[in-house]
Amino acid sequence: MAFYSDPLKVDEYEKICIDYDGTKLYEVLERHLAKNATLLELGCGPGNDIEYFQNQYNVTGSDLSEEFLARCRKRFTDIPFQKLDAALIETDKKYDCIFSNKVLHHLNRKHLESSLKRQQQVIKSNGIFAHTFWLGNKEFTMEGLLFIFHDREALLNVVSNYFTLLETYDYKEFEEGDSLLIIAENNILT
């Protein structure tokens, strides 16, 4: 994750995200998550989703990048932030929802499954996760970061080994059908 440790790279990333609009994702999430619920965002980056969540939920931000965390702590002074690895999620707290936006595509299959197992423990019983993924059939590394574009059905099969699927929403980030939001419920007693 050295890429996101470099302030210049973080500046570049923030510029790319300047026109980001997650409205449709938030609308889907709101169908499944009550206002004021507790929400942990994995990989909050520059805080684009936190900007919205802070007025809807009791949100906690997290990232593995100290640079992103420092910027978010400065920008959102009333919101708690933690340094968390999305595969390990080392926290003692329980949440109604774990959310990530194009974060888990940095995890290989083994680490994705480790993350899902850990999320079962961190998400309250009958709580949910809401994660977005790139769709496709490619994998590459860029500046030390792994990017996996998932086959839709294969990804849903992996998720359904750990959670009950509630809703999927295919959407366009750059090209039609390149992205998928998955909402799934935790039926494990925590």
BAFI-919961 format. One line per field, with one value per residue: residue in one letter; x, z, y of N, C-alpha, C in turn. Coordinates in steps of 0.001 Angstrom, whole numbers, plus 500000, padded with zeros to 6 digits. Example, Ala and Ser with C-alpha at 12.3 -4.5 7.8 and 13.67 -1.06 7.14 Angstrom:
% BAFI-919961
code	c(A:S)
nu	c(513190:512850)
nw	c(507800:507080)
nv	c(494310:497750)
cau	c(512300:513670)
caw	c(507800:507140)
cav	c(495500:498940)
cu	c(513200:512900)
cw	c(507800:507870)
cv	c(496700:500030)
END
This chain:
% BAFI-919961
code	c(M:A:F:Y:S:D:P:L:K:V:D:E:Y:E:K:I:C:I:D:Y:D:G:T:K:L:Y:E:V:L:E:R:H:L:A:K:N:A:T:L:L:E:L:G:C:G:P:G:N:D:I:E:Y:F:Q:N:Q:Y:N:V:T:G:S:D:L:S:E:E:F:L:A:R:C:R:K:R:F:T:D:I:P:F:Q:K:L:D:A:A:L:I:E:T:D:K:K:Y:D:C:I:F:S:N:K:V:L:H:H:L:N:R:K:H:L:E:S:S:L:K:R:Q:Q:Q:V:I:K:S:N:G:I:F:A:H:T:F:W:L:G:N:K:E:F:T:M:E:G:L:L:F:I:F:H:D:R:E:A:L:L:N:V:V:S:N:Y:F:T:L:L:E:T:Y:D:Y:K:E:F:E:E:G:D:S:L:L:I:I:A:E:N:N:I:L:T)
nu	c(500812:502098:501677:499485:500639:502214:502130:501875:500798:498399:497268:496904:495036:492870:492197:491268:488929:487275:484809:483140:480116:478103:475388:473385:474294:474031:471271:470427:471627:470246:467787:468157:469396:468896:468437:470866:472116:475001:477973:480789:483276:485358:488502:488316:489572:489814:487519:485104:482662:482130:481492:478794:477709:478059:475877:473820:474334:475884:478954:482130:485302:487821:491106:494030:496027:498038:498270:495802:494168:495099:494364:491580:490935:491492:489667:487148:486351:484720:484361:485225:488258:490088:493057:492936:493346:491792:491536:491967:490655:490953:489385:487512:484958:481449:479334:476436:476614:479058:480813:482257:483877:484941:487274:487790:488607:491285:492185:493428:491974:492171:492611:490304:488342:489171:488640:485825:485079:485982:484373:481915:482143:482409:480241:477050:474538:472174:472906:474379:476471:477784:479252:481261:482410:484723:483726:484492:487038:489797:493080:495550:498606:499381:501678:502383:499930:497327:494787:491705:489329:486212:484427:481005:479108:480811:481887:479554:478947:481095:480633:478106:478756:479245:477444:473983:472605:471079:470568:471610:473269:473920:476065:477346:480575:482766:482358:479469:477981:480313:480619:479628:477391:477020:474720:474473:473386:474248:473884:474921:475181:476486)
nw	c(500000:499607:497693:498525:500654:499892:499752:497338:495541:496813:496535:493735:493526:494915:493146:490952:492016:492284:491005:491950:492577:494704:494971:493972:495044:497761:497949:497485:499690:501802:501729:503208:505593:508625:509538:511529:512255:513143:511302:509722:507658:505453:504163:503634:502215:500751:501996:500648:500681:503387:503715:502977:504648:507276:507971:508064:509423:512323:511924:511435:510220:508317:507251:505653:505037:506426:505512:504196:506469:508151:506658:506579:509311:509804:508139:508952:511886:513946:513668:514339:513439:512320:511931:509822:508397:505618:505245:507718:509761:512517:515184:518173:518243:517332:514502:512778:510085:507575:505218:502007:499290:496352:497426:498386:496124:496042:497395:497327:496536:498818:500895:500603:501374:504025:504993:504709:506520:508894:508904:509476:512206:513114:512221:513495:514531:512050:510896:508157:505179:502759:499820:497094:493905:491184:488055:485820:484099:484836:486175:487735:488659:489791:490394:492722:493812:493977:491690:491203:488969:489185:488232:488009:488901:490122:492194:493679:494509:496263:498252:499155:500586:503091:503824:503599:500611:499901:498099:494845:492824:489737:488137:486406:486457:484915:482487:481017:483180:484618:487326:490606:493295:496310:498683:501686:504270:507654:509194:511305:514727:516764)
nv	c(498801:501128:503031:504633:505864:507880:511314:512808:510951:510457:512972:512923:510841:511968:514027:512571:511615:513781:514424:512486:510758:509250:508841:507003:504577:505120:505365:502730:501468:502726:501481:499258:499853:501412:504846:506462:504106:502098:502346:501094:502191:500623:501342:504211:506211:509425:510277:510623:509149:509244:511876:511972:509922:510855:512383:510616:508221:506654:506898:505350:505829:504130:503204:501902:503539:505953:508537:509111:508826:510894:513140:512820:512943:515582:516831:515841:516372:515429:512747:509375:507697:504843:502928:500355:497146:495853:493127:491972:493437:494446:495073:495632:496438:496240:496457:497767:497816:497205:498973:499294:500869:499985:498727:496138:494845:494945:492785:489469:486230:484533:486404:487933:486093:485721:488278:488361:486338:487502:489770:488622:488350:490946:492403:493020:490602:489933:492279:494138:494018:496275:496366:497464:496365:495913:494663:491992:490133:490210:490727:492626:494309:497499:499918:498548:497885:495541:494738:493342:492309:491072:488104:488173:486129:484239:485790:486376:483799:483272:485219:484370:482131:483018:485023:486108:486945:490023:492103:493084:495453:496510:498784:501710:502856:503701:502385:500863:498537:497909:497734:496579:496609:494976:493953:492348:490099:489395:486420:485135:484528:486959)
cau	c(500000:503001:501088:498645:501440:502870:501198:501631:499888:497099:496759:496439:493814:491800:491793:490486:487631:486618:483431:482478:478749:477642:473967:472643:474723:473439:469838:470288:471977:469191:466678:468506:470062:468148:469139:471586:472783:476463:478561:482245:483726:486700:489158:487553:490293:489709:486307:483980:481427:481923:480821:477358:477344:478092:474548:472839:474687:476981:479993:483545:486104:489074:491953:495363:496933:498137:498062:494356:493613:495446:493536:490187:490807:491502:488448:485962:486875:483804:484201:486378:488950:491000:493897:492516:493583:490487:491524:492031:489655:491270:488628:486643:483608:480476:478644:475241:476975:480398:480712:483494:483648:486096:488410:488075:489216:492731:492475:493365:490852:492390:492406:488890:487607:489527:487889:484413:484968:486135:483189:480857:482337:482363:478884:476050:473575:471205:473483:474654:477585:477528:480567:481285:483504:484854:483342:485292:487850:491219:493814:496841:499222:499807:502419:502358:498556:496608:493430:491015:488002:485581:483286:479846:478560:481824:481946:478340:479083:482004:479922:476994:479297:479380:476347:472770:472476:469830:470358:472767:472983:474944:476090:478438:481496:483394:481692:478227:478116:481667:480654:478565:477180:476401:474216:474270:473057:474962:472957:475689:475025:477779)
caw	c(500000:499580:496792:499291:501700:499248:499662:495946:494961:497432:495833:492417:493733:495273:491920:490156:492678:492519:490510:492429:493062:495170:495311:493694:496030:499048:497880:497670:501085:502694:501748:504092:506813:509278:509893:512811:512484:513184:510023:509577:506265:505195:503058:503382:501300:501061:502754:499787:501166:504757:503549:503014:505781:508561:508253:508043:510282:513278:511049:511774:509016:508476:506079:505976:504718:507421:504808:504087:507812:508625:505926:507012:510685:509703:507430:509706:513262:514883:513290:514694:512372:512773:510921:509712:507199:505198:505342:509121:510506:513933:516061:519126:518112:516438:513691:512032:508667:507071:503852:501293:497911:495521:498315:498502:494878:496273:498128:496569:496953:500202:501796:500524:502234:505414:505322:504876:507796:509978:508896:510190:513641:513413:511927:514432:513980:511147:510284:506732:504537:501450:499188:495638:493244:489730:487356:484649:484234:484736:487415:487453:489723:489344:491450:493922:494241:493264:491239:490687:488414:489492:487533:488862:489534:491015:493375:494474:495141:497411:499284:499712:501533:504397:504073:502809:499661:499980:496878:494033:491965:488715:487742:485558:486976:483699:481360:481405:483798:485118:488786:491312:494731:496951:500045:502220:505696:508546:509967:512361:516031:517187)
cav	c(500000:502282:504021:505551:506503:509014:512448:513199:509952:510708:514161:512459:510062:512902:514737:511622:511418:515078:514429:511278:510903:507944:508955:505759:503579:505493:505054:501282:501179:503227:500518:498151:500312:502491:506081:506436:502821:502187:501953:501143:502197:500101:502032:505448:507091:510854:510568:511004:508538:509746:513177:511696:509069:511558:512932:509530:507096:506810:506359:505275:505654:503389:503049:501410:504641:507034:509804:509308:509008:512243:514107:512670:513453:517044:517244:515415:516385:514772:511341:508541:506981:503798:502293:498957:496350:495335:491669:491549:494218:494255:495961:494941:496989:495601:497462:497369:497723:497503:499470:499635:501287:499627:498480:494706:494355:494900:491551:488221:485367:484083:487542:488300:485160:486067:489488:488011:485611:488480:490625:487904:488580:492385:492871:492504:489647:490561:493469:493956:494704:496877:496491:497582:495654:495989:493440:491648:488923:490535:490966:493245:495094:498812:500608:497725:497605:494494:495046:492165:492522:489792:487535:488449:484921:483662:486652:486156:482483:483417:485989:483588:481153:483665:485959:485957:488056:490775:492884:493464:496603:496717:500189:502185:503860:504220:501736:500196:497226:497631:497767:495865:496791:493816:494119:491004:490084:488487:485592:484484:485180:487518)
cu	c(500853:502455:500310:499362:502105:501877:500900:500671:498477:496459:496181:495105:492635:491297:490923:489061:486800:485157:482634:481082:478221:476160:473204:473014:474071:471949:469592:470571:470852:467974:466912:469071:469338:469042:469694:472180:474290:477033:480066:482554:485150:487283:488458:488267:490140:488416:485103:482657:481110:481201:479305:476963:477251:476728:473459:473062:475701:478184:481362:484286:487339:489811:493269:496399:496900:497881:496569:493743:493886:494568:492077:489985:490768:490186:487175:486338:485983:483627:485433:486938:489917:491859:493544:492910:492248:490406:491416:490980:489821:490621:487773:485193:482767:479685:477384:475572:478468:480231:482113:483148:484935:487365:488789:488628:490747:493149:492430:492261:490982:492107:490958:488068:487925:488751:486417:484183:485048:484916:482006:480938:482131:480973:477923:475148:472492:471655:473855:476050:477092:478893:480409:482546:483535:484436:484214:486065:489314:491777:495148:497336:499699:500425:502297:500975:497927:495206:492835:489625:487311:484507:482096:479372:479551:481925:480730:478363:479988:481282:478847:477467:479314:478172:475147:472624:471099:469528:471686:472331:474160:474897:477337:479289:482217:482707:480460:478516:479489:481741:479435:478571:476480:475981:473903:474117:473869:473942:473660:475438:476385:477752)
cw	c(500000:498693:497578:500494:501187:499094:498228:495251:495528:496802:494473:492541:494056:494048:491032:490700:492813:492085:490962:492954:493423:495467:495106:494689:497378:499075:498082:499127:502035:502745:502776:505443:507373:509558:511312:513161:512543:511891:510090:508095:506211:504016:502686:502459:501702:501775:501924:500260:502584:504723:503639:504296:507101:508943:508321:509129:511340:512645:511720:510471:509316:507147:506562:505771:505803:506771:504642:505457:508342:507948:506374:508429:510710:509106:508232:511182:514265:514616:513711:513467:512993:511604:510918:508362:506835:505259:506789:510011:512014:514787:516990:519002:517151:515747:513053:510563:508483:505600:503279:499842:497122:496366:498286:497217:494976:496992:497197:497164:498413:501187:501755:501433:503704:505871:505564:506183:508972:510047:509580:511694:514029:513151:512916:513738:513230:510636:508846:506359:503218:500835:497679:495096:491770:489161:486127:484911:484057:486118:487027:488691:489119:490539:492784:494446:493355:492912:490664:490227:488465:488488:488481:489611:490501:492310:494270:495160:496365:498554:499950:500593:502956:504790:503203:501907:499794:498684:496164:493113:491020:488289:486925:486344:485810:482448:481867:481987:484354:486633:489391:492784:495243:498357:500540:503733:506444:509381:511064:513662:516496:518638)
cv	c(501260:503397:505074:506155:507769:510173:512891:512238:510135:511944:513775:511731:510984:513670:513849:511520:512687:515104:513206:511599:509519:507885:507653:504660:503855:505164:503566:500922:501586:502307:499419:498583:501532:503694:505923:505074:503051:501620:502135:501162:501684:500862:503316:506415:508541:511241:510960:510414:509010:511088:513003:510961:509823:512143:511869:508479:507518:506126:506387:505039:504835:503344:502465:502506:505715:508388:510101:509579:510410:513294:514034:513202:514977:517561:516968:515280:515656:513280:510553:507816:505987:503340:500810:498379:495698:493813:491204:492209:494017:495344:495115:495395:496154:496704:496879:497134:497961:497849:499624:499933:501070:499520:497004:494106:494356:493613:490350:487339:484938:485219:488039:487385:485398:487292:489164:487253:486578:489402:489950:488172:490042:492974:492215:491484:490403:491922:493154:494442:495251:497149:496633:496918:496036:494645:493248:490377:489255:490830:491582:493983:496400:499539:499879:497386:496541:494993:493766:492584:491164:489398:487634:487205:484282:484470:486436:484797:482546:484120:485140:482436:481707:484510:485608:487179:488704:491511:493067:494593:496783:498178:500502:503172:504529:503684:501007:498812:496907:497488:497089:496246:495546:494224:492712:491069:489040:487721:484807:485228:485656:487924)
END
